[in-house]
Amino acid sequence: MTLEDYFKLPEFQQHPQMEFYKGGLSGKFPHEILGGMLRFTPDTADHWAGPYPASCARFTLGLWDYKVSFAEAREHALVNLAKRLKVKSKGAGRYKDLVARILDGESLAVHQACEWGDSDHPWRIWVLGNDDTSYSKWFTAEQEAKNFLQMLEAAEPLDFHKDFMPFGWVFTN
């Protein structure tokens, strides 16, 4: 839903911090061309580390000017994983599959390990809660990203586990 529609919801209008939230939500993020709110089920909305009123999370779609090619992002992902393994050597086994997927050139695995997109995947949907939780997904084309957002909006309210996470979101906060 658009921010304007969100601000009209009774759950938002009646919230004691309505003006505070409205001020924070009204601004555009850098690179944003489209923004709004996604509604989640009340029993799964808490995965946004505090959802906005009405069990919502903010989304933004933007074109990011990544200066890194997919090949460079892939290399960075492998270096990033190597650093993680030095710190968490006990968890090396769980990274084995991720390393194989990165070496195979799977974009989701590359983005998951480096937590940013690349020049081949410059369109980013970024979904944010109101405190310290965000997830991102990258696309090669604007229309592909918009179609994905339309699919999510058509499925609202979204169950965080069943309707959101299975689509390969990357925790980016």
N, C-alpha and C positions, 0 to 999 in steps of 0.2 A: 504494500500500500504506500501511497505517497506520504510525505511528511505532513502535508496539509490535511489529508484524511486521518492520519494518526492523531494529530492535534485535536480533532473533533470527537474522538472516541470518548464516551463517558468515563471509562477507566482512567484515561489520561486527564480529562477535565477535572475529575474529582480527587486527583492525587495531590497530597499536601506539598510536594516539591515540583509541581507542574511548571512553574516559571523557570526554576533552575534547569530542569530537563529541556525545556523548550529552547532556552538560550544555548545550551550545549549541542542540541541536535540541529539547530537551524543553520549553522555554518556549513560551508562546503569543505570537503577534504581536498587536498591537492590532487590533481588529475581527475577529479570526479566529473563524470558527465551525466550520471543518473544515480539517484539515491532514494532511500525510503526505509520502510520497516518490514520485517518478516515476523509473522506471528507464530509462536510455538505453543505446544500444549502446556497447560499450567503445570503438569507434573514433570515435564522435562525442561522447562524454561530456565530452571536454576543452573543449568550448565553454562549459562552466560555470565557466571560469577556475579549474579544480580542482574536479572533482565530489566528492561525498561518496563514501565507500567503497561498492563494488558498482555503480559508474557511475550514481549517483543524484543527483537534485536535490530540494530541499525545495519543497513547494508549500503554499500557504495560500489558502483561500477566505474572503473577508470582505465584510461590508457596511460600506461607508465612507460617512460622513456628509458628502458633498460639498456645500458651500454655493453651488456655482456651477451655473447652468443650462447646458444644452447650448449655447444661443445664446451665453452668456458664455464658455464654454470654446472655442467656435469663434472668437470674437473674440480671445481670448488666444492661440490657436494662430497666427492670422495675425500678431499683434504679435510673437510669439516667432520666427516665420520671418523677419520683417523684420529683427529684431536679428541673426539668424544671417547673413543676406545682407550686412549691413554688415561683418561680420567675414570672411566667406568669399565675396567677390564672384565669384571664379572658378567657383564651383559653382552659380551662379544658375539655370542651365538645368535642373539635376536637381530643383530645387524647384518648377518650373513645374507639373508634374503634381500634386504634392502640394497646391499652392495651389488648383488647379482642383477637386480632390477635397474640400478643406475648404469651398470656396465652394458646392459641391453638397450639403454637409451630410453627408458620409460620416463616420460616427462613428470608424472606424478611423483615418482621416487626421487627424481632430481630436485624438484621443488620442495619436497618434504625434507630433504637433507640440508638444503641451503636456505630455505624459508623465504625465497624471493623468486620472481619470474626471470625471464630472459627476453632477448629481442625477438625470438620466435613465438613467444607466448606473452605479449605485452598487455593483454586485457586481463584485469584483475577484478574479481568480485571479492570484496572484503566485508565480512560480517562481524559486528562488534557488540559485545554486551556493554554494560555501563561501568564495569570495573575490571580491567586487566584480563580480558579474555577476547581473543579474536581468531577467526579462521579465514583462510584465503583459498581461492581456486583460480587458476590461470587458464586463459584461452588464447587461441591463435587469431580469432576474429571477433569483432564487436557483435555481430548478429548471433554468433554461437553463444556468447555470454548472455545476451538479452533473452534468447530462447530458453536458456537454462534458468534464468530468473523467473520467466513466465511459468515454467514448469513448477518451480518451488511455490510461487504465489498461488497457483491453482490447487496445490495440495495443502494449503494452510487450513487449520493450524498444523504446523509441522511437529512431528515427534522427533526430537533431537537424534535419537538412536536409529530409528527406522527410516525417516524421511530426509535426513540431512547428512549424517556422517558416512553412510554407505557410498556417497558420491566422491570420495577422495579429497576431502578438505584437509588443509594443512594448518596446524596450530601455529599462528604467527605472532603470538604475544608472549 
